[in-house]
Amino acid sequence: MTAARDRFAGQRREMVRRQLIARGIRDERVLEAFELIPRHLYVDASFVDRAYEDAPLPIADRQTISQPYIVAYMIEALGLDGREKVLEIGTGSGYQTAVLSHVAGRVLSVERSPRLGRTAEKLLADQGCHNVLIRIADGTHGWAEESPFDAIVVSAAAPEVPDPYLRQLAVGGRLVIPVGDEEKQFVYRIRRTRAGYEEERMAGCRFVKLIGRYGWEANQ
């Protein structure tokens, strides 16, 4: 093992201890995934030395890779046991996708940027994440032909919850999504029951906009 790999392994352990466990993340499978996955491979080369900071970082096409804590927080909120089929909206660099691939049975991810989507697809394949399928499309439509989903996680903020996500959620499934305007957003967890939907407002957050037919217009 090289010195660089040793250095990053130590940084991952510290990230898990200081940023996740210390802030209340308890899911052992999520914590294990964060310690294993090389986040430095999913950031721009110019930010490699900052890859394990508790902060979002810019990636291509004016998007960001979310801070490690918020990724862990939202995945833990899905309550996965390893057997679920998960829909991810916003592949981005593929980091959250990689975490999901370790804690879910199958991951379907939608990315509107062809450059981001194809780059992530190759990186995930190289990293052995073979239970992932990526589509380049308007993510606000979800992925109807693959529904229903046991869990849906959205990596961009919507002005309101898009109806396609609700329709594509299985009974008993969980949707975790940031909702709000440009100044104030909250993570919501929505559970589908046989009687309807149960909504829970969770932590405050700040995400890029969810662009598409059921989100924000590209020029807003």
Steps between C-alpha positions, in 0.01 A plus 500: 500500500640842407551790738227692319255217556602478864440873537156486346402193704585693816303800381200279433514357851523849645211616279282218631597565862488881506237585240258209513509313831556819700191654337270206560530266201454149639426266208799264498463416133500868404805566717682204347426626148638844581819348636546285190408730212783725372327839490814659356432317172161670468615861537672724247876439489565853627308420822650160584674635810163626627305184416437400862399839634145531634402730216346491153745538212447616142491247218438539126200681349464736798389220729636388836587185689311526829675507836554151641270555798194595295554201269517268801203671666274459198603141429453402864154658487403251228533215751655252256569137587691404186222345292327812365471638151593867533445791262756779527427833334820690419795268447748787499853371536368160614613513863157463659422236236804305615387518863152383401648211303653370824183525709220416251422207274473697177545869415347682205634852463383782272729788399404786267861583402642256244856591597443434870296188439747332265800590715329362809395186315859417407636579846235289673571208268873534566427493875298180472155651555325255267153531652460854362324615183519863384261681267556842341163676521284757677508356849177668608313232304656225711535164323145374450573174320723383787253595774390440766802584711562405862683828551561824309766757588528836327827694491359840402234725649151518353248781554250225585500120494468382138193280449691235300706412807189443708343283231817294456549428871403152616261454790729506803762693303681818609576814304768738632514835324604861570212742444490879515601819326845640426542635854340238725476125450425197715552128453165320495438129547179371348372148562238339282239300689193315379298799616712768333818688588660602830727805489775590748706819490858436606819710490559831329727480196630680191507326161528596136166524317319199362466596134228353280132485417391432859770712663659834416531629147860511376502882486349558844 
